[in-house]
Amino acid sequence: MPPRCLLDTPTLLWMAGDVDRLSDTARQTLADPTTHLVISVASVWEIAAQLGAGQLRLDLPLTELIRSATAQTGIALLPVELPHTLVVPTLPLHHHDLFDRLLVAQCMVEDLVIVSGDAAFDAYPVKRLW
């Protein structure tokens, strides 16, 4: 069965504009039409926060980035739901990034593989693909 994969925020951004930063494995997984790809609303929120704080610049508006990712590539959008948020406080503090901790919780609840170059995810009971 093909993997069900949640893209972390950098992976989403690199897929949209800097694919050379992706690993070969990540690039192949993202290109495989049998892989079910998901982005979290938490990543959209993180990008919006970084844009608002002047920490990030995009070549196109955020709405266009998300529309392109979901409409053109078939990536599904995963909302943040109560079961996801209830897992977050049960996680050990291996990683202090709240957005990443929410992604871990979503992977745990939804049985998703995280696509990320961040080895900090390895401290949690989720599978990481890179």
N, CA, C and O atoms as a Tinker XYZ file with bonds, in Angstrom:
   520  protein
     1  N      0.853000   -1.189000    0.000000    73     2
     2  CA     0.000000    0.000000    0.000000    64     1     3
     3  C      0.895000    1.246000    0.000000    63     2     4     5
     4  O      1.850000    1.323000    0.772000    81     3
     5  N      0.586000    2.218000   -0.864000    73     3     6
     6  CA     1.412000    3.442000   -0.906000    64     5     7
     7  C      1.297000    4.213000    0.400000    63     6     8     9
     8  O      0.270000    4.164000    1.077000    81     7
     9  N      2.365000    4.927000    0.743000    73     7    10
    10  CA     2.328000    5.677000    2.009000    64     9    11
    11  C      1.372000    6.859000    1.949000    63    10    12    13
    12  O      1.109000    7.427000    0.888000    81    11
    13  N      0.870000    7.203000    3.106000    73    11    14
    14  CA     0.095000    8.430000    3.304000    64    13    15
    15  C      1.045000    9.396000    3.990000    63    14    16    17
    16  O      1.473000    9.144000    5.117000    81    15
    17  N      1.379000   10.491000    3.335000    73    15    18
    18  CA     2.458000   11.359000    3.798000    64    17    19
    19  C      1.990000   12.775000    4.085000    63    18    20    21
    20  O      1.250000   13.378000    3.308000    81    19
    21  N      2.444000   13.290000    5.224000    73    19    22
    22  CA     2.214000   14.679000    5.612000    64    21    23
    23  C      3.502000   15.458000    5.364000    63    22    24    25
    24  O      4.554000   15.105000    5.896000    81    23
    25  N      3.424000   16.502000    4.569000    73    23    26
    26  CA     4.596000   17.328000    4.291000    64    25    27
    27  C      4.780000   18.329000    5.422000    63    26    28    29
    28  O      3.827000   18.999000    5.821000    81    27
    29  N      6.009000   18.434000    5.945000    73    27    30
    30  CA     6.239000   19.497000    6.915000    64    29    31
    31  C      6.346000   20.821000    6.156000    63    30    32    33
    32  O      6.382000   20.828000    4.925000    81    31
    33  N      6.396000   21.912000    6.864000    73    31    34
    34  CA     6.337000   23.230000    6.241000    64    33    35
    35  C      7.500000   23.483000    5.270000    63    34    36    37
    36  O      7.251000   23.926000    4.149000    81    35
    37  N      8.768000   23.219000    5.656000    73    35    38
    38  CA     9.844000   23.432000    4.681000    64    37    39
    39  C      9.688000   22.566000    3.431000    63    38    40    41
    40  O      9.967000   23.025000    2.323000    81    39
    41  N      9.248000   21.329000    3.598000    73    39    42
    42  CA     9.062000   20.451000    2.437000    64    41    43
    43  C      8.022000   21.037000    1.497000    63    42    44    45
    44  O      8.207000   21.026000    0.280000    81    43
    45  N      6.938000   21.542000    2.046000    73    43    46
    46  CA     5.909000   22.184000    1.222000    64    45    47
    47  C      6.489000   23.367000    0.457000    63    46    48    49
    48  O      6.252000   23.510000   -0.743000    81    47
    49  N      7.247000   24.214000    1.146000    73    47    50
    50  CA     7.830000   25.386000    0.492000    64    49    51
    51  C      8.851000   24.988000   -0.569000    63    50    52    53
    52  O      8.886000   25.580000   -1.648000    81    51
    53  N      9.674000   23.998000   -0.274000    73    51    54
    54  CA    10.684000   23.562000   -1.239000    64    53    55
    55  C     10.037000   22.900000   -2.439000    63    54    56    57
    56  O     10.503000   23.074000   -3.565000    81    55
    57  N      8.972000   22.145000   -2.218000    73    55    58
    58  CA     8.271000   21.514000   -3.320000    64    57    59
    59  C      7.700000   22.575000   -4.259000    63    58    60    61
    60  O      7.653000   22.385000   -5.474000    81    59
    61  N      7.268000   23.689000   -3.679000    73    59    62
    62  CA     6.649000   24.756000   -4.468000    64    61    63
    63  C      7.663000   25.627000   -5.199000    63    62    64    65
    64  O      7.309000   26.298000   -6.168000    81    63
    65  N      8.931000   25.628000   -4.747000    73    63    66
    66  CA     9.830000   26.565000   -5.402000    64    65    67
    67  C     11.302000   26.270000   -5.361000    63    66    68    69
    68  O     12.079000   26.999000   -5.978000    81    67
    69  N     11.731000   25.233000   -4.662000    73    67    70
    70  CA    13.164000   24.954000   -4.550000    64    69    71
    71  C     13.393000   23.450000   -4.410000    63    70    72    73
    72  O     13.971000   22.985000   -3.427000    81    71
    73  N     12.926000   22.693000   -5.416000    73    71    74
    74  CA    12.938000   21.225000   -5.333000    64    73    75
    75  C     14.331000   20.643000   -5.160000    63    74    76    77
    76  O     14.464000   19.501000   -4.720000    81    75
    77  N     15.367000   21.391000   -5.490000    73    75    78
    78  CA    16.731000   20.889000   -5.308000    64    77    79
    79  C     17.083000   20.704000   -3.835000    63    78    80    81
    80  O     18.032000   19.989000   -3.514000    81    79
    81  N     16.337000   21.334000   -2.944000    73    79    82
    82  CA    16.594000   21.175000   -1.512000    64    81    83
    83  C     15.986000   19.891000   -0.958000    63    82    84    85
    84  O     16.299000   19.487000    0.162000    81    83
    85  N     15.116000   19.249000   -1.741000    73    83    86
    86  CA    14.507000   17.989000   -1.321000    64    85    87
    87  C     15.495000   16.847000   -1.542000    63    86    88    89
    88  O     16.302000   16.885000   -2.471000    81    87
    89  N     15.427000   15.843000   -0.691000    73    87    90
    90  CA    16.254000   14.657000   -0.905000    64    89    91
    91  C     15.717000   13.906000   -2.121000    63    90    92    93
    92  O     14.584000   14.131000   -2.547000    81    91
    93  N     16.534000   13.014000   -2.675000    73    91    94
    94  CA    16.073000   12.203000   -3.798000    64    93    95
    95  C     14.860000   11.368000   -3.402000    63    94    96    97
    96  O     13.908000   11.241000   -4.172000    81    95
    97  N     14.899000   10.798000   -2.198000    73    95    98
    98  CA    13.779000    9.975000   -1.725000    64    97    99
    99  C     12.516000   10.813000   -1.606000    63    98   100   101
   100  O     11.446000   10.385000   -2.038000    81    99
   101  N     12.626000   11.996000   -1.028000    73    99   102
   102  CA    11.464000   12.870000   -0.898000    64   101   103
   103  C     10.931000   13.264000   -2.276000    63   102   104   105
   104  O      9.721000   13.242000   -2.502000    81   103
   105  N     11.811000   13.616000   -3.177000    73   103   106
   106  CA    11.400000   14.023000   -4.528000    64   105   107
   107  C     10.660000   12.880000   -5.234000    63   106   108   109
   108  O      9.631000   13.102000   -5.874000    81   107
   109  N     11.191000   11.655000   -5.112000    73   107   110
   110  CA    10.547000   10.495000   -5.742000    64   109   111
   111  C      9.183000   10.222000   -5.119000    63   110   112   113
   112  O      8.221000    9.918000   -5.825000    81   111
   113  N      9.102000   10.330000   -3.806000    73   111   114
   114  CA     7.832000   10.092000   -3.103000    64   113   115
   115  C      6.791000   11.114000   -3.521000    63   114   116   117
   116  O      5.639000   10.764000   -3.776000    81   115
   117  N      7.192000   12.376000   -3.591000    73   115   118
   118  CA     6.259000   13.431000   -3.967000    64   117   119
   119  C      5.798000   13.293000   -5.415000    63   118   120   121
   120  O      4.682000   13.689000   -5.751000    81   119
   121  N      6.642000   12.741000   -6.262000    73   119   122
   122  CA     6.306000   12.581000   -7.677000    64   121   123
   123  C      5.492000   11.316000   -7.956000    63   122   124   125
   124  O      4.889000   11.191000   -9.021000    81   123
   125  N      5.473000   10.390000   -7.015000    73   123   126
   126  CA     4.774000    9.122000   -7.207000    64   125   127
   127  C      3.262000    9.350000   -7.121000    63   126   128   129
   128  O      2.763000    9.758000   -6.071000    81   127
   129  N      2.529000    9.095000   -8.204000    73   127   130
   130  CA     1.088000    9.365000   -8.192000    64   129   131
   131  C      0.293000    8.455000   -7.250000    63   130   132   133
   132  O     -0.870000    8.737000   -6.961000    81   131
   133  N      0.903000    7.376000   -6.772000    73   131   134
   134  CA     0.184000    6.492000   -5.846000    64   133   135
   135  C      0.316000    6.931000   -4.392000    63   134   136   137
   136  O     -0.397000    6.422000   -3.527000    81   135
   137  N      1.223000    7.873000   -4.113000    73   135   138
   138  CA     1.403000    8.373000   -2.747000    64   137   139
   139  C      0.315000    9.393000   -2.427000    63   138   140   141
   140  O      0.081000   10.328000   -3.192000    81   139
   141  N     -0.343000    9.201000   -1.293000    73   139   142
   142  CA    -1.371000   10.143000   -0.835000    64   141   143
   143  C     -0.662000   11.246000   -0.044000    63   142   144   145
   144  O     -0.124000   10.991000    1.033000    81   143
   145  N     -0.663000   12.467000   -0.576000    73   143   146
   146  CA     0.037000   13.590000    0.047000    64   145   147
   147  C     -0.942000   14.519000    0.744000    63   146   148   149
   148  O     -2.035000   14.789000    0.248000    81   147
   149  N     -0.516000   15.005000    1.921000    73   147   150
   150  CA    -1.347000   15.865000    2.756000    64   149   151
   151  C     -0.501000   17.028000    3.272000    63   150   152   153
   152  O      0.669000   16.856000    3.613000    81   151
   153  N     -1.106000   18.209000    3.325000    73   151   154
   154  CA    -0.497000   19.330000    4.039000    64   153   155
   155  C     -1.462000   19.736000    5.144000    63   154   156   157
   156  O     -2.681000   19.665000    4.989000    81   155
   157  N     -0.895000   20.158000    6.244000    73   155   158
   158  CA    -1.689000   20.535000    7.399000    64   157   159
   159  C     -2.025000   22.023000    7.366000    63   158   160   161
   160  O     -1.228000   22.848000    6.920000    81   159
   161  N     -3.197000   22.335000    7.837000    73   159   162
   162  CA    -3.568000   23.738000    8.024000    64   161   163
   163  C     -2.566000   24.405000    8.972000    63   162   164   165
   164  O     -2.346000   25.614000    8.894000    81   163
   165  N     -1.963000   23.620000    9.862000    73   163   166
   166  CA    -0.943000   24.168000   10.770000    64   165   167
   167  C      0.245000   24.719000    9.976000    63   166   168   169
   168  O      0.821000   25.737000   10.360000    81   167
   169  N      0.614000   24.061000    8.879000    73   167   170
   170  CA     1.708000   24.575000    8.044000    64   169   171
   171  C      1.316000   25.870000    7.357000    63   170   172   173
   172  O      2.131000   26.784000    7.230000    81   171
   173  N      0.074000   25.950000    6.915000    73   171   174
   174  CA    -0.408000   27.197000    6.305000    64   173   175
   175  C     -0.366000   28.318000    7.339000    63   174   176   177
   176  O      0.035000   29.441000    7.033000    81   175
   177  N     -0.779000   28.007000    8.549000    73   175   178
   178  CA    -0.751000   28.984000    9.644000    64   177   179
   179  C      0.688000   29.416000    9.929000    63   178   180   181
   180  O      0.956000   30.602000   10.119000    81   179
   181  N      1.614000   28.451000    9.958000    73   179   182
   182  CA     3.018000   28.776000   10.212000    64   181   183
   183  C      3.576000   29.693000    9.122000    63   182   184   185
   184  O      4.270000   30.664000    9.422000    81   183
   185  N      3.276000   29.389000    7.880000    73   183   186
   186  CA     3.746000   30.225000    6.775000    64   185   187
   187  C      3.150000   31.630000    6.894000    63   186   188   189
   188  O      3.854000   32.625000    6.717000    81   187
   189  N      1.851000   31.707000    7.195000    73   187   190
   190  CA     1.191000   33.010000    7.352000    64   189   191
   191  C      1.841000   33.814000    8.477000    63   190   192   193
   192  O      2.053000   35.019000    8.340000    81   191
   193  N      2.156000   33.148000    9.589000    73   191   194
   194  CA     2.801000   33.832000   10.716000    64   193   195
   195  C      4.182000   34.346000   10.323000    63   194   196   197
   196  O      4.554000   35.465000   10.678000    81   195
   197  N      4.934000   33.540000    9.597000    73   195   198
   198  CA     6.272000   33.957000    9.164000    64   197   199
   199  C      6.201000   35.094000    8.160000    63   198   200   201
   200  O      7.033000   36.001000    8.189000    81   199
   201  N      5.214000   35.055000    7.270000    73   199   202
   202  CA     5.020000   36.158000    6.325000    64   201   203
   203  C      4.677000   37.444000    7.079000    63   202   204   205
   204  O      5.236000   38.504000    6.799000    81   203
   205  N      3.762000   37.340000    8.029000    73   203   206
   206  CA     3.334000   38.508000    8.801000    64   205   207
   207  C      4.452000   39.116000    9.627000    63   206   208   209
   208  O      4.474000   40.325000    9.858000    81   207
   209  N      5.384000   38.279000   10.074000    73   207   210
   210  CA     6.506000   38.759000   10.891000    64   209   211
   211  C      7.694000   39.199000   10.034000    63   210   212   213
   212  O      8.720000   39.633000   10.558000    81   211
   213  N      7.547000   39.083000    8.722000    73   211   214
   214  CA     8.642000   39.465000    7.834000    64   213   215
   215  C      9.790000   38.468000    7.816000    63   214   216   217
   216  O     10.886000   38.808000    7.370000    81   215
   217  N      9.568000   37.246000    8.290000    73   215   218
   218  CA    10.614000   36.225000    8.336000    64   217   219
   219  C     10.669000   35.374000    7.073000    63   218   220   221
   220  O     11.578000   34.560000    6.907000    81   219
   221  N      9.705000   35.562000    6.189000    73   219   222
   222  CA     9.605000   34.741000    4.987000    64   221   223
   223  C      9.046000   35.578000    3.863000    63   222   224   225
   224  O      8.187000   36.437000    4.068000    81   223
   225  N      9.549000   35.315000    2.669000    73   223   226
   226  CA     9.009000   35.953000    1.464000    64   225   227
   227  C      8.675000   34.850000    0.477000    63   226   228   229
   228  O      9.414000   33.874000    0.347000    81   227
   229  N      7.576000   35.009000   -0.206000    73   227   230
   230  CA     7.158000   34.050000   -1.225000    64   229   231
   231  C      7.122000   34.741000   -2.579000    63   230   232   233
   232  O      6.931000   35.954000   -2.666000    81   231
   233  N      7.307000   33.958000   -3.630000    73   231   234
   234  CA     7.242000   34.503000   -4.980000    64   233   235
   235  C      5.807000   34.733000   -5.445000    63   234   236   237
   236  O      5.569000   35.445000   -6.421000    81   235
   237  N      4.847000   34.122000   -4.734000    73   235   238
   238  CA     3.448000   34.289000   -5.065000    64   237   239
   239  C      2.651000   34.375000   -3.773000    63   238   240   241
   240  O      3.138000   33.960000   -2.721000    81   239
   241  N      1.445000   34.902000   -3.832000    73   239   242
   242  CA     0.640000   35.009000   -2.609000    64   241   243
   243  C      0.394000   33.631000   -1.978000    63   242   244   245
   244  O      0.340000   32.617000   -2.676000    81   243
   245  N      0.249000   33.614000   -0.672000    73   243   246
   246  CA     0.040000   32.359000    0.043000    64   245   247
   247  C     -1.184000   31.614000   -0.481000    63   246   248   249
   248  O     -1.146000   30.392000   -0.621000    81   247
   249  N     -2.256000   32.325000   -0.770000    73   247   250
   250  CA    -3.456000   31.658000   -1.289000    64   249   251
   251  C     -3.157000   30.930000   -2.595000    63   250   252   253
   252  O     -3.670000   29.835000   -2.827000    81   251
   253  N     -2.329000   31.531000   -3.448000    73   251   254
   254  CA    -1.964000   30.891000   -4.713000    64   253   255
   255  C     -1.065000   29.678000   -4.472000    63   254   256   257
   256  O     -1.205000   28.662000   -5.154000    81   255
   257  N     -0.156000   29.770000   -3.522000    73   255   258
   258  CA     0.710000   28.639000   -3.184000    64   257   259
   259  C     -0.126000   27.438000   -2.750000    63   258   260   261
   260  O      0.099000   26.321000   -3.216000    81   259
   261  N     -1.080000   27.665000   -1.864000    73   259   262
   262  CA    -1.915000   26.582000   -1.363000    64   261   263
   263  C     -2.846000   26.071000   -2.455000    63   262   264   265
   264  O     -3.036000   24.862000   -2.593000    81   263
   265  N     -3.424000   26.973000   -3.224000    73   263   266
   266  CA    -4.295000   26.559000   -4.331000    64   265   267
   267  C     -3.516000   25.704000   -5.324000    63   266   268   269
   268  O     -4.018000   24.685000   -5.796000    81   267
   269  N     -2.320000   26.107000   -5.635000    73   267   270
   270  CA    -1.479000   25.344000   -6.559000    64   269   271
   271  C     -1.148000   23.964000   -5.990000    63   270   272   273
   272  O     -1.228000   22.958000   -6.696000    81   271
   273  N     -0.778000   23.926000   -4.717000    73   271   274
   274  CA    -0.404000   22.655000   -4.088000    64   273   275
   275  C     -1.580000   21.694000   -4.040000    63   274   276   277
   276  O     -1.408000   20.490000   -4.227000    81   275
   277  N     -2.763000   22.214000   -3.795000    73   275   278
   278  CA    -3.914000   21.324000   -3.641000    64   277   279
   279  C     -4.598000   21.027000   -4.970000    63   278   280   281
   280  O     -4.983000   19.885000   -5.218000    81   279
   281  N     -4.754000   22.018000   -5.816000    73   279   282
   282  CA    -5.485000   21.814000   -7.068000    64   281   283
   283  C     -4.633000   21.156000   -8.148000    63   282   284   285
   284  O     -5.090000   20.233000   -8.823000    81   283
   285  N     -3.416000   21.616000   -8.314000    73   283   286
   286  CA    -2.587000   21.121000   -9.406000    64   285   287
   287  C     -1.894000   19.802000   -9.091000    63   286   288   289
   288  O     -1.664000   18.992000   -9.989000    81   287
   289  N     -1.565000   19.586000   -7.843000    73   287   290
   290  CA    -0.832000   18.362000   -7.505000    64   289   291
   291  C     -1.680000   17.335000   -6.778000    63   290   292   293
   292  O     -1.233000   16.209000   -6.557000    81   291
   293  N     -2.895000   17.704000   -6.403000    73   291   294
   294  CA    -3.769000   16.755000   -5.741000    64   293   295
   295  C     -3.471000   16.544000   -4.269000    63   294   296   297
   296  O     -3.963000   15.583000   -3.678000    81   295
   297  N     -2.685000   17.408000   -3.666000    73   295   298
   298  CA    -2.388000   17.294000   -2.245000    64   297   299
   299  C     -3.642000   17.678000   -1.455000    63   298   300   301
   300  O     -4.287000   18.687000   -1.740000    81   299
   301  N     -3.971000   16.859000   -0.465000    73   299   302
   302  CA    -5.141000   17.135000    0.376000    64   301   303
   303  C     -4.760000   18.070000    1.513000    63   302   304   305
   304  O     -3.613000   18.084000    1.961000    81   303
   305  N     -5.703000   18.831000    1.964000    73   303   306
   306  CA    -5.509000   19.741000    3.087000    64   305   307
   307  C     -6.096000   19.089000    4.336000    63   306   308   309
   308  O     -7.264000   18.700000    4.354000    81   307
   309  N     -5.273000   18.974000    5.381000    73   307   310
   310  CA    -5.691000   18.352000    6.632000    64   309   311
   311  C     -6.004000   19.434000    7.658000    63   310   312   313
   312  O     -5.107000   20.178000    8.056000    81   311
   313  N     -7.260000   19.537000    8.096000    73   311   314
   314  CA    -7.585000   20.531000    9.122000    64   313   315
   315  C     -7.015000   20.117000   10.475000    63   314   316   317
   316  O     -6.721000   18.946000   10.711000    81   315
   317  N     -6.867000   21.090000   11.345000    73   315   318
   318  CA    -6.485000   20.807000   12.725000    64   317   319
   319  C     -7.774000   20.515000   13.475000    63   318   320   321
   320  O     -8.687000   21.341000   13.520000    81   319
   321  N     -7.833000   19.329000   14.062000    73   319   322
   322  CA    -9.043000   18.911000   14.765000    64   321   323
   323  C     -8.732000   18.627000   16.226000    63   322   324   325
   324  O     -7.573000   18.472000   16.610000    81   323
   325  N     -9.784000   18.562000   17.035000    73   323   326
   326  CA    -9.635000   18.369000   18.468000    64   325   327
   327  C     -8.741000   17.180000   18.829000    63   326   328   329
   328  O     -7.864000   17.342000   19.677000    81   327
   329  N     -8.913000   15.998000   18.238000    73   327   330
   330  CA    -8.031000   14.883000   18.609000    64   329   331
   331  C     -6.546000   15.185000   18.393000    63   330   332   333
   332  O     -5.701000   14.705000   19.148000    81   331
   333  N     -6.228000   15.974000   17.371000    73   331   334
   334  CA    -4.835000   16.354000   17.114000    64   333   335
   335  C     -4.309000   17.212000   18.264000    63   334   336   337
   336  O     -3.216000   16.979000   18.780000    81   335
   337  N     -5.092000   18.190000   18.648000    73   335   338
   338  CA    -4.641000   19.122000   19.689000    64   337   339
   339  C     -4.512000   18.443000   21.046000    63   338   340   341
   340  O     -3.676000   18.840000   21.859000    81   339
   341  N     -5.324000   17.431000   21.300000    73   339   342
   342  CA    -5.276000   16.747000   22.595000    64   341   343
   343  C     -4.047000   15.864000   22.748000    63   342   344   345
   344  O     -3.661000   15.530000   23.868000    81   343
   345  N     -3.428000   15.485000   21.638000    73   343   346
   346  CA    -2.207000   14.678000   21.695000    64   345   347
   347  C     -0.994000   15.547000   22.021000    63   346   348   349
   348  O     -0.061000   15.083000   22.677000    81   347
   349  N     -0.995000   16.796000   21.573000    73   347   350
   350  CA     0.180000   17.669000   21.723000    64   349   351
   351  C      0.713000   17.728000   23.156000    63   350   352   353
   352  O      1.919000   17.567000   23.344000    81   351
   353  N     -0.125000   17.951000   24.181000    73   351   354
   354  CA     0.439000   18.046000   25.539000    64   353   355
   355  C      0.955000   16.718000   26.089000    63   354   356   357
   356  O      1.634000   16.701000   27.115000    81   355
   357  N      0.644000   15.613000   25.425000    73   355   358
   358  CA     1.139000   14.306000   25.886000    64   357   359
   359  C      2.517000   13.989000   25.317000    63   358   360   361
   360  O      3.156000   13.023000   25.732000    81   359
   361  N      2.970000   14.796000   24.373000    73   359   362
   362  CA     4.258000   14.535000   23.725000    64   361   363
   363  C      5.411000   15.004000   24.600000    63   362   364   365
   364  O      5.330000   16.065000   25.219000    81   363
   365  N      6.490000   14.218000   24.655000    73   363   366
   366  CA     7.678000   14.702000   25.358000    64   365   367
   367  C      8.229000   15.943000   24.651000    63   366   368   369
   368  O      8.006000   16.124000   23.453000    81   367
   369  N      8.936000   16.785000   25.378000    73   367   370
   370  CA     9.444000   18.034000   24.813000    64   369   371
   371  C     10.784000   17.843000   24.095000    63   370   372   373
   372  O     11.759000   18.538000   24.383000    81   371
   373  N     10.816000   16.903000   23.168000    73   371   374
   374  CA    12.020000   16.723000   22.361000    64   373   375
   375  C     12.201000   17.888000   21.397000    63   374   376   377
   376  O     13.320000   18.221000   21.008000    81   375
   377  N     11.111000   18.487000   21.027000    73   375   378
   378  CA    11.102000   19.535000   20.023000    64   377   379
   379  C     10.204000   20.643000   20.561000    63   378   380   381
   380  O      9.069000   20.375000   20.953000    81   379
   381  N     10.690000   21.879000   20.585000    73   379   382
   382  CA     9.926000   22.971000   21.177000    64   381   383
   383  C      9.119000   23.773000   20.155000    63   382   384   385
   384  O      8.410000   24.709000   20.527000    81   383
   385  N      9.218000   23.421000   18.879000    73   383   386
   386  CA     8.453000   24.114000   17.850000    64   385   387
   387  C      7.002000   23.623000   17.908000    63   386   388   389
   388  O      6.726000   22.462000   17.606000    81   387
   389  N      6.088000   24.498000   18.290000    73   387   390
   390  CA     4.691000   24.119000   18.462000    64   389   391
   391  C      4.077000   23.591000   17.159000    63   390   392   393
   392  O      3.314000   22.626000   17.183000    81   391
   393  N      4.404000   24.209000   16.043000    73   391   394
   394  CA     3.849000   23.746000   14.774000    64   393   395
   395  C      4.311000   22.321000   14.472000    63   394   396   397
   396  O      3.513000   21.483000   14.051000    81   395
   397  N      5.593000   22.047000   14.685000    73   395   398
   398  CA     6.104000   20.695000   14.424000    64   397   399
   399  C      5.498000   19.684000   15.381000    63   398   400   401
   400  O      5.228000   18.548000   14.993000    81   399
   401  N      5.282000   20.081000   16.618000    73   399   402
   402  CA     4.653000   19.165000   17.581000    64   401   403
   403  C      3.218000   18.847000   17.158000    63   402   404   405
   404  O      2.750000   17.723000   17.340000    81   403
   405  N      2.522000   19.831000   16.598000    73   403   406
   406  CA     1.178000   19.587000   16.092000    64   405   407
   407  C      1.220000   18.643000   14.881000    63   406   408   409
   408  O      0.347000   17.788000   14.730000    81   407
   409  N      2.227000   18.797000   14.028000    73   407   410
   410  CA     2.374000   17.875000   12.892000    64   409   411
   411  C      2.615000   16.449000   13.382000    63   410   412   413
   412  O      2.073000   15.497000   12.821000    81   411
   413  N      3.429000   16.303000   14.427000    73   411   414
   414  CA     3.658000   14.975000   15.021000    64   413   415
   415  C      2.328000   14.394000   15.490000    63   414   416   417
   416  O      2.011000   13.239000   15.206000    81   415
   417  N      1.560000   15.197000   16.203000    73   415   418
   418  CA     0.271000   14.728000   16.714000    64   417   419
   419  C     -0.650000   14.312000   15.567000    63   418   420   421
   420  O     -1.334000   13.293000   15.656000    81   419
   421  N     -0.666000   15.088000   14.506000    73   419   422
   422  CA    -1.507000   14.739000   13.366000    64   421   423
   423  C     -1.048000   13.431000   12.729000    63   422   424   425
   424  O     -1.875000   12.605000   12.343000    81   423
   425  N      0.259000   13.239000   12.617000    73   423   426
   426  CA     0.777000   11.985000   12.067000    64   425   427
   427  C      0.367000   10.801000   12.944000    63   426   428   429
   428  O      0.000000    9.741000   12.435000    81   427
   429  N      0.430000   10.984000   14.242000    73   427   430
   430  CA     0.065000    9.907000   15.158000    64   429   431
   431  C     -1.426000    9.566000   15.046000    63   430   432   433
   432  O     -1.794000    8.396000   14.943000    81   431
   433  N     -2.267000   10.580000   15.067000    73   431   434
   434  CA    -3.713000   10.362000   15.034000    64   433   435
   435  C     -4.165000    9.821000   13.676000    63   434   436   437
   436  O     -5.017000    8.935000   13.611000    81   435
   437  N     -3.597000   10.349000   12.602000    73   435   438
   438  CA    -4.044000   10.006000   11.249000    64   437   439
   439  C     -3.215000    8.887000   10.602000    63   438   440   441
   440  O     -3.478000    8.502000    9.463000    81   439
   441  N     -2.221000    8.368000   11.322000    73   439   442
   442  CA    -1.325000    7.321000   10.804000    64   441   443
   443  C     -0.664000    7.760000    9.492000    63   442   444   445
   444  O     -0.784000    7.107000    8.456000    81   443
   445  N      0.034000    8.888000    9.582000    73   443   446
   446  CA     0.722000    9.472000    8.436000    64   445   447
   447  C      2.236000    9.395000    8.630000    63   446   448   449
   448  O      2.726000    9.368000    9.759000    81   447
   449  N      2.955000    9.362000    7.539000    73   447   450
   450  CA     4.417000    9.445000    7.524000    64   449   451
   451  C      4.761000   10.915000    7.312000    63   450   452   453
   452  O      4.191000   11.563000    6.435000    81   451
   453  N      5.690000   11.449000    8.109000    73   451   454
   454  CA     6.095000   12.844000    7.930000    64   453   455
   455  C      7.212000   12.909000    6.892000    63   454   456   457
   456  O      8.174000   12.145000    6.965000    81   455
   457  N      7.088000   13.812000    5.934000    73   455   458
   458  CA     8.140000   14.034000    4.943000    64   457   459
   459  C      8.879000   15.283000    5.385000    63   458   460   461
   460  O      8.367000   16.397000    5.277000    81   459
   461  N     10.094000   15.080000    5.886000    73   459   462
   462  CA    10.840000   16.182000    6.480000    64   461   463
   463  C     12.329000   15.883000    6.519000    63   462   464   465
   464  O     12.741000   14.735000    6.689000    81   463
   465  N     13.117000   16.914000    6.362000    73   463   466
   466  CA    14.555000   16.799000    6.540000    64   465   467
   467  C     14.973000   17.022000    7.981000    63   466   468   469
   468  O     16.160000   16.931000    8.296000    81   467
   469  N     14.040000   17.309000    8.855000    73   467   470
   470  CA    14.316000   17.627000   10.253000    64   469   471
   471  C     14.380000   16.350000   11.093000    63   470   472   473
   472  O     13.355000   15.721000   11.355000    81   471
   473  N     15.577000   15.976000   11.508000    73   471   474
   474  CA    15.779000   14.752000   12.295000    64   473   475
   475  C     15.150000   14.840000   13.686000    63   474   476   477
   476  O     15.051000   13.821000   14.369000    81   475
   477  N     14.725000   16.017000   14.121000    73   475   478
   478  CA    14.073000   16.144000   15.429000    64   477   479
   479  C     12.792000   15.308000   15.484000    63   478   480   481
   480  O     12.377000   14.889000   16.564000    81   479
   481  N     12.172000   15.066000   14.345000    73   479   482
   482  CA    10.968000   14.232000   14.312000    64   481   483
   483  C     11.262000   12.788000   14.711000    63   482   484   485
   484  O     10.360000   12.069000   15.141000    81   483
   485  N     12.510000   12.363000   14.574000    73   483   486
   486  CA    12.880000   10.968000   14.878000    64   485   487
   487  C     12.735000   10.626000   16.358000    63   486   488   489
   488  O     12.700000    9.449000   16.715000    81   487
   489  N     12.651000   11.628000   17.219000    73   487   490
   490  CA    12.499000   11.388000   18.658000    64   489   491
   491  C     11.064000   11.014000   19.023000    63   490   492   493
   492  O     10.783000   10.647000   20.163000    81   491
   493  N     10.173000   11.108000   18.061000    73   491   494
   494  CA     8.757000   10.832000   18.311000    64   493   495
   495  C      8.345000    9.519000   17.641000    63   494   496   497
   496  O      9.041000    9.036000   16.748000    81   495
   497  N      7.220000    8.941000   18.064000    73   495   498
   498  CA     6.785000    7.666000   17.501000    64   497   499
   499  C      6.065000    7.829000   16.153000    63   498   500   501
   500  O      4.930000    7.386000   15.973000    81   499
   501  N      6.765000    8.481000   15.215000    73   499   502
   502  CA     6.252000    8.632000   13.868000    64   501   503
   503  C      7.352000    8.224000   12.891000    63   502   504   505
   504  O      8.540000    8.299000   13.208000    81   503
   505  N      6.949000    7.801000   11.723000    73   503   506
   506  CA     7.926000    7.455000   10.694000    64   505   507
   507  C      8.232000    8.716000    9.886000    63   506   508   509
   508  O      7.332000    9.461000    9.497000    81   507
   509  N      9.531000    8.934000    9.645000    73   507   510
   510  CA     9.957000   10.100000    8.858000    64   509   511
   511  C     10.586000    9.625000    7.574000    63   510   512   513
   512  O     11.416000    8.716000    7.567000    81   511
   513  N     10.186000   10.242000    6.499000    73   511   514
   514  CA    10.741000    9.927000    5.184000    64   513   515
   515  C     11.587000   11.106000    4.737000    63   514   516   517
   516  O     11.127000   12.248000    4.753000    81   515
   517  N     12.783000   10.844000    4.352000    73   515   518
   518  CA    13.643000   11.879000    3.756000    64   517   519
   519  C     14.691000   11.234000    2.931000    63   518   520
   520  O     15.522000   11.923000    2.339000    81   519
